[in-house]
Amino acid sequence: MMQHLDINTVNLTGLNIIEASAGTGKTYTLAELYLRLILEQGLSVEQILVVTYTRAATEELRERLRARLVQAKTATTTSAHNKQLSLAIQSFDEAAIFTIHGFCQRVLADFAFESGVDFEMTLLAADKKLVQQVVADFWRQKSAKMCPSMVSYIVQQKETPITLYQAIAPLLGKPYLTAEPIADGQLPLHDKKTRTLYTQLRDCWREEKSVLEQILLSGCLKATSYKPEKVAQWLITIEQWLTAKTLPDTLCDGIEKLSEPALTTGLKKGKVLAKAQFWTVCTDFITQYEQWQNAKALTFQSWRLEAWQFVEKTLPQYKQQQKIQSYDDLLLDLAKALQSRQGERLAQQLRTQYPAALIDEFQDTDPVQYANFIQIYHDDQCPVFFIGDPKQAIYRFRGAEIQTYLTAKAAAKNQYTLTTNWRSHPQLVTAVNLLFQQHRHPFLYPNIPFTAVKAARDEQPILQTQGEYRPLQFIYAKSDKALTKQAMLHKAVETTANQIADILNQAKQGLATLSHEKTQQTSAVSGGDIAILVRSHHQAQCMQKALQARGVYSAQQGQATVWQSAEAGMMVHLLKAMMTPHDNRYLTAALTTALWDYTPEQLYTLQQDHALWQQQVALFHQIHQLWANYGFMRAWMYLMMQHNGYQQILKRPQGERVLTNLLHLAELIQAKSREYPNAMQGVLTWLQRCIQQNEEEETTQLRLESDAHLVQIMTIHKSKGLEFPIVFCPF
């Protein structure tokens, strides 16, 4: 049963869960618990385990906890408490505040003998490339032994080592997953049957072709389904299809119309279908063909399942040989250690070292993480608080599992909630309460309830405009007919862009202002006060273009990488021209990029003027020599300076964004070019592969241009924990 949490009286013992909505003070509550553990239980900062899920959150939490200790020390009047707090503040650098992976790494290092982990393991930021290597090994081993029909099917499905990796990557490092058995597709049997029937069908066609044509064009069939001109086209297509040397991978147009059931259905009233062996064989062939396709689909899924099992088995061997491990391996290695024969001893040592634990953002946990904490803290005496909000569980793509949270909630000794929102305006809080109280189970799961909260802020309006903007506002798309997904996207983008432009235009006239609660002052609304939440990079681009068309500039934040930007393709054109300045094709492509932005007419004029064209050729020859002799960055900087590249780009719409991306790409290329000091082609090949595979690393995420006064466009995941006065959710 969920009960209100009184931070001053809650018992500091056993397994507890604090489930609370955004803005209700979860971090504040965690800080108060931390303070009480120090003052009431006499624990040091090294003994209180605090875990959250990202580095940024860890640093923010560290600052908040230290600030709370300093604040408490300033306010205390007890000498004993003053001594405790002074010691805590002085030793705070030793505080046990970790990311989940940082905690696992510390345990495996501090208890190496108990955990059985190699001392000399190197930690990889990401093991993507190694996994891709293992997938490529599987591909080489298995594809060579594959039957021809399966090879054709894989080509038809556009399966490559990259797509195979993308299919199995989300399943790796999850020992709690079990694979459902896939039925044997019996592909060799269906291969043989289908080829036999195809041969019979071809023989029947040769023998009965003229008779079939007479029957089909005799007028016995309905014109709605068998138009004479359509039938004539089918006959030509079937003739070509049946003369193939090998069994085609797809059915030809019209062949299904010549099966007995289709012809019988298509007969005119009172007409009888003339007998022909071809109708029967065609019917049998189509039935068998469907079974053949199903057999290939099953075999394809078995192939992917086998690939997953191969990688799960082989990847640890590769890592052990190379003495490397990934962040997910840290979790798995700790889980193995805790479940081993020495597991209980290790758990006891950890309870002794960390007799209390505060686990933040617990809605983002997964079965492995939860199992590790339960193995350590199965003793009810240690105070353990899991703090989170299942309504904010948005990281399933990273392995987070809401069912694990619900399991932990059911197992908790006490369940608490927080009932005051300290962040949002009272009218918005009231609106949200009304919205989610309309349904008994608004989040589908009965054990994820909606708890209405009260607001701590006063009723003073925040936004003042000429128009009517409510704290929570829904806009319905009116239409006489059902809208397509694309039409709905367009309507959402246009409506949002119009409203933002309206607010900012009013702000320029002093008609749209924001009241600031802390300072009690007002200021004109700026772009930086507005956030737009999107679900994908494509939606963000659509919003950015719509705003740009209205003269409103924006900054895009999210998990998108620089490889996905238009500037990455632009850099490919530039690198090709820098490598081979004598090739007019590459030089022409380079001159169409944002650095020159020549139109086709301007390019034609330039190419007709031999002297001017040779100036461009000479420039790229110089750049080529600079790259060869002094490295890529020297050549890049010379190009930008020689052509006034910075000014040229900044004059463009969204020029700051373009320039930021180009400089980011230049840095990445320079770093990689050190590995290929005398091989420009190697650098180009690497760049093209990164774009194709969209290599996701921390260094490749889009950087922010100067954006203090720009409308912020960000994904829902990126927005978590941020605050804005005005927020649009068009999708």
TIMARKE-296107 format. One record per residue (C-alpha): x negated, y negated, z negated. Coordinates in steps of 0.5 Angstrom, whole numbers, plus 500, padded with zeros to 3 digits. Each point is the difference from the previous one (the first is absolute). Layout:
% TIMARKE-296107
X:Y:Z $
...
% end
This chain:
% TIMARKE-296107
500:500:500 $
497:493:502 $
499:495:494 $
498:493:500 $
493:499:498 $
498:496:494 $
493:499:501 $
499:498:493 $
503:506:497 $
499:506:505 $
496:506:497 $
493:501:503 $
501:508:500 $
501:505:505 $
502:500:508 $
504:494:502 $
503:497:506 $
501:492:501 $
505:499:506 $
501:493:502 $
502:496:506 $
495:495:504 $
499:493:496 $
502:503:493 $
493:500:497 $
497:507:501 $
493:497:500 $
502:496:494 $
502:506:496 $
494:504:502 $
496:494:497 $
504:500:494 $
499:508:499 $
493:499:501 $
499:495:495 $
504:504:495 $
496:506:501 $
494:496:498 $
503:497:494 $
504:505:497 $
497:506:502 $
493:498:500 $
498:502:506 $
494:497:504 $
501:497:507 $
496:506:503 $
505:505:497 $
506:498:503 $
501:502:507 $
503:496:505 $
501:502:507 $
503:497:506 $
500:501:507 $
496:495:504 $
494:496:499 $
503:493:500 $
505:503:495 $
495:502:496 $
496:493:500 $
506:497:499 $
502:504:494 $
493:499:497 $
501:493:500 $
507:500:497 $
498:505:494 $
494:496:499 $
504:493:500 $
505:503:495 $
494:502:495 $
498:493:500 $
507:497:499 $
501:505:494 $
493:498:497 $
502:493:501 $
507:501:496 $
498:505:495 $
499:498:493 $
498:507:497 $
492:501:499 $
501:507:501 $
503:499:507 $
496:494:502 $
494:505:499 $
503:506:504 $
502:495:506 $
493:497:500 $
497:506:500 $
505:502:506 $
498:494:504 $
493:501:499 $
500:507:503 $
505:499:505 $
495:501:505 $
501:507:498 $
507:501:500 $
503:506:503 $
504:497:506 $
500:504:506 $
503:501:507 $
503:508:500 $
494:502:504 $
495:496:496 $
502:503:494 $
499:507:503 $
493:498:502 $
498:498:493 $
503:507:497 $
496:504:505 $
494:496:499 $
500:500:493 $
502:507:499 $
497:503:506 $
498:507:497 $
507:501:497 $
503:498:507 $
495:504:504 $
499:494:505 $
493:500:504 $
496:494:497 $
498:497:507 $
506:499:503 $
501:494:505 $
507:496:499 $
503:499:507 $
505:494:501 $
503:504:505 $
499:507:503 $
504:499:506 $
495:501:505 $
498:506:496 $
507:503:501 $
500:498:507 $
493:504:501 $
504:506:497 $
506:499:504 $
495:500:506 $
497:506:498 $
507:504:500 $
502:497:506 $
493:503:504 $
501:506:496 $
507:502:502 $
502:496:506 $
495:504:504 $
504:507:498 $
507:497:502 $
504:502:505 $
501:496:506 $
508:499:499 $
498:497:493 $
494:496:503 $
505:497:505 $
505:499:494 $
495:496:496 $
498:496:506 $
508:498:501 $
500:498:492 $
495:496:501 $
496:503:494 $
493:498:499 $
495:501:494 $
502:493:498 $
508:502:500 $
498:506:497 $
496:497:494 $
506:495:500 $
505:505:499 $
496:504:494 $
497:494:497 $
506:499:495 $
500:507:498 $
493:500:497 $
497:500:493 $
507:502:498 $
499:507:496 $
508:500:498 $
502:500:507 $
502:507:503 $
501:502:507 $
507:503:502 $
498:506:505 $
502:499:507 $
503:505:504 $
496:504:506 $
502:497:506 $
497:506:504 $
497:496:505 $
497:505:504 $
506:504:501 $
504:494:502 $
495:498:505 $
500:507:503 $
508:500:501 $
500:492:502 $
495:502:506 $
504:506:502 $
506:496:500 $
497:495:504 $
498:504:505 $
506:504:501 $
504:493:501 $
495:498:505 $
501:507:504 $
508:499:499 $
499:492:503 $
496:503:506 $
505:505:502 $
506:496:498 $
498:493:502 $
505:499:506 $
506:503:497 $
499:496:493 $
500:494:504 $
506:502:504 $
504:501:493 $
497:494:497 $
502:495:506 $
507:504:501 $
504:495:496 $
502:505:495 $
497:496:494 $
502:494:497 $
497:493:503 $
500:497:493 $
494:505:498 $
498:503:507 $
499:494:505 $
498:503:507 $
494:495:500 $
498:501:493 $
501:508:502 $
495:499:506 $
495:496:496 $
500:506:495 $
499:505:505 $
494:497:503 $
497:499:492 $
502:507:499 $
496:503:506 $
494:496:498 $
500:502:493 $
501:507:502 $
494:500:504 $
495:498:494 $
494:505:500 $
501:501:492 $
506:499:496 $
502:493:499 $
500:497:493 $
507:496:501 $
506:502:503 $
501:496:507 $
506:495:501 $
507:504:502 $
498:507:498 $
504:501:494 $
506:498:504 $
499:506:504 $
501:505:494 $
507:504:500 $
503:496:494 $
498:493:503 $
503:502:507 $
506:503:497 $
502:494:496 $
499:496:506 $
505:504:505 $
506:496:503 $
506:503:497 $
502:506:504 $
493:501:503 $
496:506:499 $
492:501:499 $
497:504:506 $
496:505:497 $
492:500:501 $
495:503:496 $
496:493:499 $
506:498:495 $
499:506:495 $
492:499:500 $
500:493:500 $
505:500:494 $
495:505:496 $
494:496:502 $
503:494:497 $
501:504:494 $
494:503:499 $
496:493:502 $
503:497:494 $
498:506:496 $
493:499:503 $
500:493:498 $
502:501:493 $
495:505:499 $
495:495:502 $
502:495:495 $
500:505:495 $
493:502:502 $
498:493:500 $
502:499:493 $
496:506:498 $
494:497:503 $
501:494:496 $
501:504:494 $
494:504:501 $
496:493:501 $
502:498:493 $
498:506:497 $
494:500:504 $
498:493:497 $
502:501:493 $
496:506:500 $
494:498:504 $
500:492:498 $
497:502:493 $
495:504:502 $
497:495:505 $
500:495:494 $
497:505:496 $
494:501:505 $
500:492:501 $
500:499:492 $
506:494:501 $
507:499:498 $
506:496:501 $
504:496:495 $
506:506:501 $
494:505:498 $
499:496:493 $
507:502:498 $
500:507:503 $
493:501:496 $
503:498:494 $
506:504:500 $
496:506:502 $
496:499:494 $
506:499:495 $
503:506:503 $
494:504:499 $
498:504:494 $
496:494:497 $
506:496:501 $
503:499:493 $
493:499:498 $
500:494:505 $
507:498:498 $
498:500:493 $
494:496:501 $
503:495:504 $
506:499:495 $
494:498:495 $
497:495:504 $
507:497:503 $
505:501:494 $
505:495:503 $
502:499:507 $
504:495:504 $
501:502:507 $
503:494:505 $
503:501:506 $
502:507:499 $
506:500:505 $
494:501:505 $
497:506:497 $
500:507:503 $
500:507:498 $
493:501:499 $
499:493:496 $
506:502:495 $
497:507:499 $
493:497:498 $
503:495:495 $
505:506:497 $
494:505:500 $
496:495:496 $
506:497:495 $
505:506:499 $
499:498:493 $
505:496:497 $
496:496:495 $
496:496:505 $
504:494:502 $
501:500:508 $
504:495:504 $
502:501:507 $
502:493:503 $
504:499:506 $
506:499:505 $
502:505:504 $
504:495:504 $
493:498:502 $
498:507:502 $
498:498:508 $
493:504:500 $
502:506:502 $
496:500:507 $
494:500:495 $
502:506:496 $
505:497:495 $
506:504:498 $
506:498:497 $
502:507:497 $
493:500:496 $
502:493:497 $
507:503:498 $
497:507:497 $
496:495:496 $
506:496:498 $
504:506:498 $
494:503:496 $
499:493:496 $
501:500:493 $
503:493:500 $
503:496:506 $
500:493:500 $
502:494:504 $
499:492:500 $
506:496:501 $
498:493:501 $
497:497:507 $
495:495:499 $
499:498:507 $
506:499:504 $
505:495:500 $
506:502:496 $
505:499:506 $
496:505:504 $
499:505:494 $
508:499:499 $
501:502:508 $
495:506:500 $
504:503:494 $
507:499:503 $
497:503:506 $
497:506:497 $
506:501:495 $
504:502:506 $
498:507:500 $
499:505:495 $
494:503:503 $
497:494:504 $
494:503:501 $
503:507:502 $
496:504:494 $
505:500:494 $
493:500:495 $
498:493:503 $
505:495:497 $
501:493:502 $
499:496:493 $
503:493:500 $
496:495:497 $
501:493:498 $
495:494:502 $
496:496:496 $
499:494:504 $
505:494:500 $
505:499:505 $
497:494:504 $
500:501:507 $
494:501:504 $
501:499:507 $
504:493:502 $
502:500:507 $
505:497:505 $
502:507:502 $
504:505:495 $
494:505:498 $
502:504:495 $
496:504:495 $
501:507:503 $
503:499:507 $
502:505:505 $
501:499:508 $
505:504:504 $
498:501:507 $
507:499:504 $
501:504:506 $
506:503:504 $
496:506:501 $
495:504:497 $
493:497:500 $
494:504:503 $
494:500:495 $
496:495:505 $
506:496:500 $
501:500:492 $
492:499:500 $
501:494:504 $
506:497:496 $
496:501:494 $
494:496:502 $
503:494:504 $
505:499:494 $
494:500:495 $
496:496:504 $
505:495:501 $
502:499:492 $
492:499:499 $
500:495:505 $
506:497:497 $
497:500:493 $
493:497:502 $
503:495:505 $
504:497:494 $
494:500:495 $
497:496:505 $
505:495:499 $
500:501:492 $
507:504:501 $
497:506:497 $
496:501:494 $
498:505:494 $
501:499:493 $
494:502:496 $
502:503:493 $
493:499:497 $
499:493:502 $
507:498:501 $
498:496:506 $
503:501:507 $
496:501:507 $
502:500:507 $
500:508:502 $
494:502:504 $
499:506:505 $
496:503:494 $
506:500:496 $
504:505:504 $
499:508:501 $
502:504:505 $
500:508:499 $
500:505:505 $
499:507:501 $
495:500:506 $
495:497:504 $
504:499:506 $
506:497:496 $
494:495:497 $
498:498:507 $
507:499:502 $
501:495:494 $
494:497:502 $
502:498:507 $
507:498:498 $
497:495:495 $
494:498:505 $
506:498:505 $
503:495:495 $
493:497:498 $
500:504:494 $
493:503:498 $
499:506:496 $
495:505:497 $
501:508:500 $
498:504:495 $
500:507:499 $
497:507:501 $
499:499:508 $
492:500:502 $
496:496:505 $
500:505:505 $
508:499:501 $
499:493:502 $
500:497:507 $
493:497:498 $
497:508:500 $
502:501:507 $
497:493:502 $
494:502:497 $
499:506:504 $
501:496:506 $
494:495:498 $
496:506:498 $
500:503:507 $
499:493:503 $
494:499:495 $
497:507:502 $
501:500:507 $
500:493:502 $
499:501:508 $
507:504:500 $
505:495:502 $
506:504:498 $
497:500:493 $
498:493:500 $
507:498:503 $
504:503:494 $
495:497:495 $
502:493:503 $
508:501:499 $
499:501:493 $
501:495:495 $
493:497:500 $
502:497:507 $
507:502:501 $
499:499:508 $
507:501:504 $
500:504:506 $
500:494:504 $
494:497:496 $
496:506:501 $
501:501:507 $
497:492:501 $
494:502:496 $
499:506:504 $
500:496:506 $
495:495:498 $
493:504:500 $
496:496:496 $
505:499:494 $
501:508:500 $
493:501:500 $
499:495:494 $
505:505:496 $
496:506:503 $
494:497:497 $
503:498:493 $
502:508:499 $
493:502:503 $
497:496:494 $
504:503:495 $
499:507:502 $
492:498:499 $
502:497:493 $
503:506:498 $
495:505:503 $
494:496:497 $
503:497:493 $
507:504:499 $
507:499:501 $
501:494:495 $
495:496:503 $
503:501:507 $
507:499:497 $
498:493:497 $
497:498:506 $
506:501:504 $
505:496:495 $
495:494:500 $
499:500:507 $
507:500:502 $
503:496:494 $
504:506:498 $
502:498:493 $
503:494:503 $
503:504:506 $
503:505:495 $
503:495:495 $
504:496:505 $
504:506:501 $
506:502:496 $
498:504:494 $
493:498:502 $
498:501:493 $
503:507:500 $
496:502:507 $
493:497:497 $
501:504:494 $
501:506:503 $
494:499:505 $
495:498:495 $
502:506:496 $
499:505:506 $
494:497:502 $
497:501:493 $
503:508:500 $
496:500:507 $
494:497:497 $
500:505:495 $
501:506:504 $
495:498:506 $
494:501:495 $
502:507:501 $
499:499:507 $
494:495:501 $
499:502:507 $
507:503:502 $
505:495:502 $
504:505:503 $
500:504:493 $
503:493:497 $
505:500:505 $
502:507:500 $
501:499:492 $
504:494:501 $
505:503:505 $
501:507:495 $
501:495:494 $
506:497:504 $
503:506:502 $
499:504:494 $
502:493:495 $
494:502:495 $
503:498:494 $
495:498:495 $
500:494:495 $
495:496:504 $
504:500:506 $
507:498:497 $
502:493:503 $
497:494:496 $
504:494:498 $
499:494:504 $
501:493:496 $
507:501:498 $
502:495:494 $
505:497:504 $
502:505:505 $
507:505:499 $
497:507:498 $
502:506:504 $
499:506:496 $
502:507:499 $
504:503:494 $
494:504:498 $
495:493:500 $
506:496:497 $
500:504:493 $
499:496:494 $
500:493:504 $
504:495:499 $
503:495:505 $
506:494:499 $
503:502:506 $
500:507:503 $
503:503:507 $
502:507:501 $
502:501:507 $
499:507:501 $
% end
